[in-house]
Amino acid sequence: MRFEDLNWMDIESYLEQDDRLILVLGACEQHGYLSLASDTLIPMAIADAVSERTGVLVAPPLGFGVSPYFLDFPGTISLRADVFMQIVEDIVRSVHHQGFRGLLVINGHGGNLAARSTLYELANELPDLRAAWLSWWQAPSVIEIEQKHGLSGTHANWTEAFAFTRVAPLPEEEKPEVEFNTLLSAQEARRKLGDGMFGGQYRVDDAIMEQFFEAAVKSALVELEKITSKGTKRKS
C-alpha cells in the first residue's frame, strides 16, 4: 500500500489504526547494464512485499542519493551529503508531525549511510520516534544466501540483477574484481571501472535471486517488528 494509491483522508484513517511507515532511500546512478534506478527499485520491491504481508504503508521513495564518484557516468544524479541528510530530516519531521511514530528505513545505496546519523539526532529530539534502519544487502540473512552459493556481492553485479532491474542483455563471462576502496574522482572511477560493474558474475539463476529477495524481505520484517508498539494493530 503506497501513498500514491491513497488520498490524504485515507492516510488520516490509516493513522487511526497504525502509526508505522516504510521509507525507502534510493539513488539514481550507474549500475553497469542494469537500471539507473536499481538502488530505488530493489528496496521499493522489498517495501511492497513487506506492505503486502503486514498492511504497513509505504511512502514515496527518495530516488536520489549521494553518488559523486559516478558523476562521469551519464544518468547519475548525485546530491551533496549535507543536502541529502537535510532532505531525510525534513521527510521524517513531516511524517512525525502527522502522527507517524514507527519508521522503517529501507536503504538501497551505500552512499546514503550517513543519513543514519540524522536519525540518531532525531531520535534524541523526538523521543517518541521508533526508527529502524535496513541496508538490505548487509542483512545477515542476505549474506547467508551469498555464502550458501559461494557467491560474492558487489556493486552492479548479480546481487542487483533482478528481473525488474535488468534493462539490457548481461555478459555471460565473469568480470575480475576491481579494487575500489580508495577515494577516486569521478573521472578516475569511470576509467577504472569500465562498464561500471565492480566484478564477479553479472547474473545468476533466477531461483537464487528469489531466495536472495526473500531473505531481504524476511530481514525487513524483523526490523519492522522492532518498531511495532504493543498497541499497534497488525494485519491478520
C-alpha positions as CSV (number, residue, x, y, z in Angstrom):
1,M,0.0,0.0,0.0
2,R,1.6,3.2,-1.2
3,F,0.9,6.9,-0.7
4,E,0.2,7.3,-4.4
5,D,-2.7,4.9,-4.2
6,L,-4.4,7.0,-1.4
7,N,-5.7,10.4,-0.7
8,W,-5.0,12.4,2.4
9,M,-8.2,11.3,4.1
10,D,-7.2,7.6,3.6
11,I,-3.9,8.3,5.3
12,E,-5.7,10.0,8.2
13,S,-7.9,6.9,8.5
14,Y,-4.8,4.7,8.4
15,L,-3.2,6.7,11.3
16,E,-6.2,5.9,13.4
17,Q,-5.2,2.2,13.2
18,D,-1.4,2.2,12.7
19,D,1.5,4.6,13.1
20,R,4.1,2.7,11.2
21,L,5.6,3.8,7.9
22,I,8.2,2.4,5.5
23,L,10.6,4.9,3.9
24,V,12.9,3.9,1.0
25,L,16.2,5.7,0.4
26,G,17.5,5.1,-3.1
27,A,19.7,6.6,-5.7
28,C,20.0,7.3,-9.4
29,E,23.4,6.1,-10.5
30,Q,25.2,3.9,-13.0
31,H,24.7,0.2,-12.5
32,G,26.5,-1.2,-15.4
33,Y,23.9,-2.9,-17.7
34,L,21.2,-2.6,-15.0
35,S,18.7,0.2,-14.5
36,L,20.0,3.5,-13.2
37,A,17.2,3.3,-10.6
38,S,18.3,-0.1,-9.3
39,D,19.1,1.3,-5.8
40,T,15.5,2.5,-5.7
41,L,13.7,-0.3,-7.4
42,I,15.1,-3.0,-5.2
43,P,14.3,-1.5,-1.8
44,M,10.9,-0.5,-3.1
45,A,10.2,-4.1,-4.1
46,I,11.2,-5.2,-0.7
47,A,9.0,-2.5,0.9
48,D,6.0,-3.5,-1.3
49,A,6.4,-7.2,-0.2
50,V,6.5,-6.2,3.4
51,S,3.5,-4.0,3.0
52,E,1.5,-6.7,1.3
53,R,2.2,-9.0,4.3
54,T,1.6,-6.5,7.0
55,G,-0.5,-3.7,5.7
56,V,2.1,-1.1,6.6
57,L,2.1,2.0,4.4
58,V,5.0,2.8,2.1
59,A,6.0,6.4,1.5
60,P,7.2,7.6,-1.9
61,P,10.9,6.8,-2.3
62,L,13.7,9.3,-2.2
63,G,15.1,8.4,-5.5
64,F,18.3,10.5,-5.4
65,G,21.2,9.7,-3.1
66,V,24.9,10.5,-2.6
67,S,26.9,9.3,-5.7
68,P,29.6,11.8,-6.5
69,Y,32.1,9.1,-7.6
70,F,29.9,8.1,-10.5
71,L,29.1,11.5,-12.0
72,D,31.1,10.8,-15.1
73,F,28.7,8.1,-16.0
74,P,25.8,9.8,-17.8
75,G,22.5,9.4,-15.9
76,T,24.0,9.6,-12.5
77,I,22.3,12.3,-10.3
78,S,24.0,13.0,-7.0
79,L,23.0,15.0,-4.0
80,R,25.6,16.6,-1.7
81,A,25.8,14.6,1.5
82,D,24.6,17.5,3.7
83,V,21.7,18.2,1.4
84,F,20.7,14.6,1.4
85,M,20.7,14.4,5.2
86,Q,18.6,17.6,5.3
87,I,16.1,16.1,3.0
88,V,15.8,13.0,5.1
89,E,15.4,15.1,8.2
90,D,12.6,17.1,6.6
91,I,10.8,13.9,5.5
92,V,11.0,12.4,9.0
93,R,9.8,15.7,10.6
94,S,6.9,15.9,8.2
95,V,5.6,12.4,8.8
96,H,6.2,12.6,12.5
97,H,4.2,15.8,12.7
98,Q,1.3,14.0,11.1
99,G,1.4,11.1,13.6
100,F,3.7,8.5,12.2
101,R,5.9,7.2,15.1
102,G,7.3,3.9,13.8
103,L,9.6,4.4,10.8
104,L,11.4,1.6,9.0
105,V,14.0,3.0,6.6
106,I,15.0,0.5,3.8
107,N,18.2,1.8,2.2
108,G,19.3,0.8,-1.2
109,H,22.6,2.7,-1.6
110,G,25.9,2.6,0.3
111,G,26.4,6.3,-0.3
112,N,23.3,7.1,1.8
113,L,24.7,5.6,5.1
114,A,25.4,9.0,6.6
115,A,21.7,9.5,7.0
116,R,21.8,7.1,9.9
117,S,23.4,9.9,12.0
118,T,20.5,12.1,11.1
119,L,18.1,9.5,12.5
120,Y,20.1,9.3,15.7
121,E,19.9,13.0,16.2
122,L,16.2,13.0,15.5
123,A,15.7,10.1,18.0
124,N,17.2,12.4,20.6
125,E,14.9,15.3,19.7
126,L,11.8,13.2,19.1
127,P,11.7,10.7,22.0
128,D,8.5,9.0,20.8
129,L,10.1,8.2,17.4
130,R,10.7,4.5,16.9
131,A,13.1,4.0,14.0
132,A,14.9,1.1,12.4
133,W,17.4,1.0,9.5
134,L,18.0,-1.7,7.0
135,S,20.6,-1.6,4.2
136,W,19.2,-4.6,2.6
137,W,22.4,-6.1,1.1
138,Q,24.1,-6.1,4.5
139,A,21.4,-8.1,6.3
140,P,22.8,-11.4,7.8
141,S,20.1,-13.4,6.1
142,V,21.1,-12.0,2.7
143,I,24.8,-12.6,3.2
144,E,24.0,-16.1,4.2
145,I,22.5,-16.8,0.8
146,E,25.6,-15.4,-0.8
147,Q,27.8,-17.8,1.2
148,K,25.5,-20.7,0.7
149,H,26.0,-20.5,-3.1
150,G,29.7,-19.5,-2.9
151,L,29.0,-16.0,-4.4
152,S,30.3,-12.6,-3.7
153,G,28.2,-9.5,-3.8
154,T,29.3,-6.1,-5.0
155,H,28.1,-3.1,-7.0
156,A,26.0,-3.8,-10.1
157,N,26.8,-7.5,-10.3
158,W,24.4,-10.4,-9.8
159,T,23.2,-9.2,-6.4
160,E,21.3,-6.4,-8.1
161,A,20.4,-8.2,-11.3
162,F,16.8,-8.9,-10.5
163,A,14.3,-9.4,-13.4
164,F,12.9,-5.9,-12.7
165,T,16.4,-4.2,-12.8
166,R,17.7,-5.8,-16.0
167,V,17.3,-3.4,-18.9
168,A,19.9,-4.9,-21.3
169,P,21.4,-8.3,-22.1
170,L,24.1,-9.2,-19.5
171,P,27.5,-10.6,-20.3
172,E,28.0,-14.3,-19.7
173,E,31.6,-14.1,-18.5
174,E,32.7,-13.2,-15.0
175,K,34.5,-9.9,-14.5
176,P,37.7,-9.7,-12.5
177,E,37.1,-7.8,-9.3
178,V,38.0,-4.1,-9.5
179,E,39.6,-2.5,-6.4
180,F,37.5,0.5,-5.4
181,N,38.4,1.2,-1.8
182,T,40.4,4.4,-2.3
183,L,38.9,7.9,-2.9
184,L,38.7,8.4,-6.6
185,S,37.4,11.3,-8.7
186,A,34.5,10.6,-11.0
187,Q,36.9,10.6,-14.0
188,E,39.2,8.1,-12.4
189,A,36.3,5.9,-11.3
190,R,35.0,5.7,-14.9
191,R,38.4,4.9,-16.3
192,K,39.0,2.2,-13.7
193,L,35.5,0.6,-13.8
194,G,34.9,0.5,-17.5
195,D,31.3,-0.7,-17.7
196,G,30.7,0.3,-14.1
197,M,30.3,-3.2,-12.5
198,F,32.8,-3.9,-9.7
199,G,33.4,-7.5,-10.5
200,G,32.1,-11.1,-10.2
201,Q,29.2,-12.6,-12.1
202,Y,26.8,-10.4,-14.0
203,R,23.8,-12.7,-13.2
204,V,22.9,-16.0,-11.6
205,D,20.0,-18.3,-11.8
206,D,16.6,-16.7,-11.1
207,A,15.9,-19.3,-8.4
208,I,18.9,-18.0,-6.4
209,M,17.6,-14.4,-6.9
210,E,14.2,-15.5,-5.5
211,Q,16.0,-16.8,-2.4
212,F,18.0,-13.7,-2.2
213,F,15.0,-11.4,-2.4
214,E,13.0,-13.5,0.2
215,A,15.9,-13.2,2.6
216,A,15.9,-9.4,2.3
217,V,12.1,-9.3,2.9
218,K,12.5,-11.5,6.0
219,S,15.1,-9.2,7.4
220,A,12.9,-6.2,6.7
221,L,10.0,-7.9,8.6
222,V,12.4,-8.5,11.6
223,E,13.3,-4.8,11.6
224,L,9.6,-3.8,11.3
225,E,8.8,-5.8,14.4
226,K,11.3,-3.8,16.3
227,I,9.3,-0.6,15.7
228,T,5.9,-2.2,16.3
229,S,4.4,-0.9,19.5
230,K,2.2,-3.1,21.7
231,G,-0.8,-1.0,20.8
232,T,-0.3,-1.3,17.0
233,K,-3.0,-3.3,15.2
234,R,-1.4,-5.8,12.9
235,K,-2.8,-7.1,9.7
236,S,-4.2,-10.6,10.2
